[in-house]
Each structure stands twice: as C-alpha cells, then as structure tokens.
Amino acid sequence: MSIEFLAVSIFFLVVNLISFNEMYVDKVKARLRSDNRIPEGVLFFMAVFFGSVGVYLGMFAFRHKTQRWYFVIGMPLLMLENLAFLYFVFKYLVGLHIIIT
C-alpha cells in the first residue's frame, strides 16, 4: 500500500466522519427547533467534497433528511461521483508513475 493511498484514505475517512457528525448536529438542532441549523447547501457542499458517504449514512442512522427527494437521490449520485473522481485520479497518477505501487 502506497503512502499516497493511505493519505487519501485517511482524508476520505476524516471528511466523512465530519459529515456524519454534522448530520447528527443538524438533527439535534431540528429536534430543539433551533434557528441556528446547518443549511442544506452546506450538507451538499460537504457531500460534493468527498463527504457523501458520511451524509448518506447519517441520513439513515439519525432518520434525518430522508423525506427530501434531493437527498435520497442526490447522495448516492454524489457517492458515485466521489468514487469515480478518486478512481480516475489514482489511475491517472499511477499512469504517470507519480504514485509508486
């Protein structure tokens, strides 16, 4: 396993843990009827930048945003986008021999 793969894996894990936590925080704020909620745009922003797995798992773990069609459909699509992007980046970098396998 290369150091680059390990670094990207740790980054992916951390971003998804943060995203998962933000879904929990927003759910708690929703129950308290707080005005200081996390905007849906921020949740989508985190999902676009590699946090889609955390948002998606948080949706069902906390039963939050599961009635919003754009979350139910959008998060799996963003997961595919995230994984495809990571795949092509690694394939491109390995092809250039930047990453030594």
Backbone torsions as a table, in degrees:
resi	resn	phi	psi	omega
1	MET	NA	130.0	-178.1
2	SER	-81.5	158.3	179.1
3	ILE	-65.9	-31.7	178.7
4	GLU	-66.4	-43.1	178.4
5	PHE	-62.8	-41.6	178.6
6	LEU	-63.4	-43.2	-179.8
7	ALA	-63.7	-44.2	179.8
8	VAL	-67.2	-37.4	178.7
9	SER	-64.6	-42.5	177.9
10	ILE	-65.2	-42.4	177.2
11	PHE	-59.3	-47.3	-179.8
12	PHE	-60.0	-43.2	179.5
13	LEU	-64.3	-46.0	-178.7
14	VAL	-63.9	-46.0	179.8
15	VAL	-61.0	-40.2	-179.6
16	ASN	-72.9	-33.1	174.2
17	LEU	-65.6	-40.7	177.0
18	ILE	-63.9	-43.6	179.3
19	SER	-63.2	-43.0	177.6
20	PHE	-60.2	-44.1	179.3
21	ASN	-64.1	-38.8	179.5
22	GLU	-65.5	-34.1	175.2
23	MET	-64.5	-39.8	177.3
24	TYR	-64.3	-46.3	-179.4
25	VAL	-60.5	-43.8	179.5
26	ASP	-65.9	-36.5	177.9
27	LYS	-64.3	-43.0	178.3
28	VAL	-63.1	-43.6	178.7
29	LYS	-65.2	-33.3	177.9
30	ALA	-67.0	-40.4	178.4
31	ARG	-65.6	-35.5	179.8
32	LEU	-82.2	-3.0	-177.1
33	ARG	55.9	41.4	-179.4
34	SER	-74.4	145.8	175.1
35	ASP	-81.0	-14.1	-175.1
36	ASN	-97.6	52.7	-178.4
37	ARG	-82.7	164.2	176.9
38	ILE	-84.1	122.6	-179.5
39	PRO	-63.0	148.1	179.1
40	GLU	-60.2	-32.2	178.3
41	GLY	-61.9	-35.5	178.0
42	VAL	-68.2	-39.8	178.6
43	LEU	-64.4	-40.6	176.5
44	PHE	-68.0	-37.0	177.8
45	PHE	-60.1	-45.2	178.0
46	MET	-63.8	-36.7	-179.9
47	ALA	-67.4	-39.3	179.5
48	VAL	-64.2	-38.9	-179.3
49	PHE	-94.5	54.9	168.0
50	PHE	74.2	16.4	176.7
51	GLY	-106.3	16.5	-174.5
52	SER	-65.0	-35.0	-179.9
53	VAL	-66.3	-43.2	178.7
54	GLY	-64.5	-42.1	177.7
55	VAL	-64.3	-44.7	-178.1
56	TYR	-64.3	-44.6	177.7
57	LEU	-65.4	-38.4	177.5
58	GLY	-64.6	-33.8	177.9
59	MET	-57.0	-45.6	-174.8
60	PHE	-90.9	-27.3	176.8
61	ALA	-68.6	-36.3	-176.9
62	PHE	-108.8	4.0	-176.8
63	ARG	48.8	54.8	-175.9
64	HIS	-126.1	129.1	179.5
65	LYS	68.7	18.2	-179.1
66	THR	-80.0	-11.8	177.7
67	GLN	-91.6	-7.1	-179.6
68	ARG	-89.9	115.2	-176.0
69	TRP	-60.4	-33.8	-177.8
70	TYR	-72.4	-19.8	171.9
71	PHE	-83.1	-43.5	-177.5
72	VAL	-63.1	-39.2	179.6
73	ILE	-89.3	-39.4	-174.1
74	GLY	-68.4	-39.7	-176.4
75	MET	-65.9	-44.2	175.7
76	PRO	-62.3	-36.6	177.7
77	LEU	-65.7	-39.4	177.4
78	LEU	-69.2	-31.4	175.0
79	MET	-63.2	-43.1	177.5
80	LEU	-62.7	-42.6	179.3
81	GLU	-62.0	-44.9	179.7
82	ASN	-61.6	-46.8	-178.7
83	LEU	-67.9	-38.5	177.6
84	ALA	-64.3	-42.2	178.7
85	PHE	-61.9	-46.9	178.7
86	LEU	-62.8	-40.1	179.0
87	TYR	-60.9	-48.8	-177.5
88	PHE	-69.2	-33.0	176.0
89	VAL	-63.8	-47.3	179.9
90	PHE	-66.7	-40.0	179.0
91	LYS	-63.1	-41.4	178.8
92	TYR	-66.0	-45.1	-177.9
93	LEU	-68.9	-36.6	176.9
94	VAL	-68.0	-38.0	177.3
95	GLY	-62.6	-31.1	177.2
96	LEU	-86.6	-2.8	-177.7
97	HIS	62.0	29.8	173.7
98	ILE	-78.8	-39.3	175.7
99	ILE	-96.7	125.2	-179.5
100	ILE	-95.5	118.7	-177.6
101	THR	-92.0	NA	NA
